[in-house]
């Protein structure tokens, strides 16, 4: 699936489900618009949505 590099032991994956009292902390990264179709194709089993990005101090900086 391309989510791991076994040589360097680098692995990436994230899966969450909605919960009324739930929160989680992540690192956000920029993805060039022309790479979005490939990203969506790789992650086809997930429901990907745009959500507010909130800084640790509470400021909402953008949507992503």
C-alpha positions as CSV (number, residue, x, y, z in Angstrom):
1,X,0.0,0.0,0.0
2,X,3.0,2.3,0.2
3,X,2.4,3.4,3.8
4,X,5.7,1.9,5.1
5,X,9.4,1.9,4.3
6,X,10.6,-1.3,6.1
7,X,14.3,-0.4,5.5
8,X,14.0,2.8,7.6
9,X,11.1,1.6,9.7
10,X,9.0,4.6,8.6
11,X,5.3,4.0,8.8
12,X,2.3,6.3,8.4
13,X,-1.3,5.7,8.9
14,X,-4.3,7.2,10.6
15,X,-7.9,6.0,11.1
16,X,-10.4,7.7,13.4
17,X,-14.1,7.4,14.0
18,X,-16.4,10.3,15.2
19,X,-17.2,10.4,19.0
20,X,-19.1,13.2,20.7
21,X,-16.4,13.8,23.3
22,X,-13.4,12.7,21.2
23,X,-10.3,14.7,20.3
24,X,-6.9,13.7,18.9
25,X,-3.6,15.5,18.2
26,X,-2.0,15.2,14.7
27,X,0.7,16.9,12.6
28,X,-0.8,18.5,9.5
29,X,1.1,18.8,6.3
30,X,0.6,20.6,3.0
31,X,-0.2,18.5,-0.1
32,X,0.1,20.2,-3.5
33,X,-3.3,20.3,-5.2
34,X,-2.0,18.3,-8.2
35,X,-1.2,15.4,-5.8
36,X,-4.7,15.2,-4.4
37,X,-6.1,12.7,-6.9
38,X,-3.3,10.2,-6.2
39,X,-3.8,10.7,-2.4
40,X,-7.5,10.0,-2.7
41,X,-6.8,6.9,-4.9
42,X,-4.3,5.5,-2.3
43,X,-6.7,6.1,0.6
44,X,-9.8,5.0,-1.2
45,X,-11.2,3.1,1.8
46,X,-11.4,6.2,3.9
47,X,-14.0,9.0,4.0
48,X,-11.8,12.1,3.6
49,X,-13.2,15.4,4.6
50,X,-12.0,19.0,5.1
51,X,-11.9,20.0,8.8
52,X,-10.7,23.0,10.8
53,X,-7.1,23.0,11.9
54,X,-6.8,24.2,15.4
55,X,-3.4,25.3,16.9
56,X,-2.5,24.1,20.4
57,X,-3.2,27.6,21.7
58,X,-6.8,27.3,20.4
59,X,-6.5,29.5,17.3
60,X,-8.2,28.1,14.2
61,X,-5.7,28.8,11.4
62,X,-7.3,27.2,8.4
63,X,-9.3,24.3,7.0
64,X,-7.5,21.2,5.7
